[in-house]
Amino acid sequence: MCGIVGAVRESDTSGFLLEGLRRLEYRGYDSAGVVVINQSGRLERARTVGKVKELERALTQTPLAGTTGLAHTRWATHGGVSETNAHPHICNGTLALVCNGIVENHEALRHSQQEAGLAFTSQTDTEVVVHQVYLHLQNGLDLADAVRATMDELAGSFALAVVHAGEPGRLVAARQGPPLLLGRAEKESFVASDINALLPATRRYQVLENGDVADIRGASCAIKDSGGSPVERVIHTSTQSGAGAELGEHRHFMQKEIHEQPRAVSDTLEDRLLGDRVLEDAFGSEAGRIFDATRQVLIIACGTSYHAGLVARHWLEYVGVPCEVEVASEYRYRRHAAREGTLVVTISQSGETADTLAALEEAKRQGVVGALVVCNVAESSLVRESDLVFMTHCGPEVGVASTKTFVSAMTGLLLLALVLSRRHGFDSGFEAHVVHQIRTLPGALEAALAMEDAIAEMAQVFSDKEHALFLGRGAHFPIAMEGALKLKEISYIHAEAYPAGELKHGPLALVDEKMPVVAVAPNDLLIEKLKSNLEEVRARRGRLYLFADPASGLESREDVTVLHVAPVDSAIAPIIYTVPLQLLSYHVALIKGTDVDKPRNLAKSVTVE
Ligand code: G6P
């Protein structure tokens, strides 16, 4: 899964390509590369291992210049992280190609290409694609036809762009799966995996559909669909801000984004509440009709967004709406019994997660009354594929570990539960009570952020640990899962979450004085049960680190460290108790000196399955 960008410009394109890579780096940062066709009609390429800034450094020392070019930022799938595996891949010194996705039949193709005498310089699945296009060119096909013929031979899911040294001013792009956009300007054309990479040059863009091949020559662009027929794709004008996110006074984007949460939630709530009611239109103009037909909810998501879904299940079932929550990569390949009246809800910060998109498609195939997405990126694939949209208004989230979008997505899902509660016999008094609590969210989030210094001190204990357990009950079990995920992601400490009542069925065997056990303890109906579970840990000499409501009766002792969280209503408690766990993982990572915003091996948006 990777980011690709390309351009046919009137003047040098290397600056645009590099800026495009910076904006696409959230898709992978194992290695990066760029190729241009230079003035003498030769391919010039630079590739580096590591983040885009490494490529930038290399290009400062040895600049490339050309009006037509491609660039790529990689998240390794086939073939390790190395310069030779970095894209663009070149065949015969004349044909260069970048690809995002996975070619499933690469081994068979590699075999036949080796037999045809082609040499390989990488272990990637992509190199077979450039070779295959080359073989078709050798057989007399034109570049666009060679790409089409190659596409027809590839199995898998990919988006690609290719240039030929003999044809400066021309670029061919194709999509079979991951998104690929064409940027259109008066005298120039561009391709990119997302709109952000295009914005420095143009706001006008087209979305390639699956099977499309686009043949770009300067400003003109001919698109053919999967059947080979010429097609017009709508030209959209982006309204997205062209500005990249700024770090400001903060040390890391993650820290900045944690501190932006009160603002992100209040922006997300703006125009969604009227007095003590939720405005149904917040979900789209078709919301009333679709919600009337909804008998149950199927939530599909990945990673942190999946955890938001698990919290939402508690809210939805509380108001009488049957709800299932599925990890997208599992759902898409599982056989399911269709359930009548299903509203499918996808949750995704990026709106581009490949598994979530495929799972949505599968859910629609089963038959649903409508598809709602809770998303932070307006011009994204999931938004395009959904009937109803609830946008979280967080602004760009740069840190790979999601924070403000998790909290804002949960807020949106709580509003959804309220809108559906009206249809399940809950009166306006119930809605008014919860809306009142929702309005306190920004202030309550501020109060939780004020715990930062105490949490930074607590973090010292964790920095030399190899394992940690996170506990919660009810709607706070998913919060414990999210806390464990955060610690894993950014500080590389193995952390597992358990529903506290499940400890005695296995994980208690792990507990000793070296095992820190973190628990979230709001003052809800399960607090006494949770306290018993915590005693089970103490009895095995486990060390407890608790985020607890002052009324819980939990206080610090020799083997227990308690940080009190200002009292909050149980309707919003999962949102608030998220914050101390985010801060804990951030401060542990700071002490460990890891790359907080770009943890090893991960990417912000996973656009391959
Ligand atoms: C990646 C990110 C996670 C994120 C997940 C789902 O794995 O590293 O932070 O939660 O994708 O992303 P989405 O954009 O669909 O919410």
Boltz pocket constraint, residues with backbone or C-beta under 6 A from the ligand:
constraints:
  - pocket:
      binder: B
      contacts: [[A, 302], [A, 303], [A, 304], [A, 305], [A, 347], [A, 348], [A, 349], [A, 350], [A, 351], [A, 352], [A, 353], [A, 356], [A, 400], [A, 401], [A, 402], [A, 602], [A, 603], [A, 604], [A, 605], [A, 606]]
      max_distance: 6.0
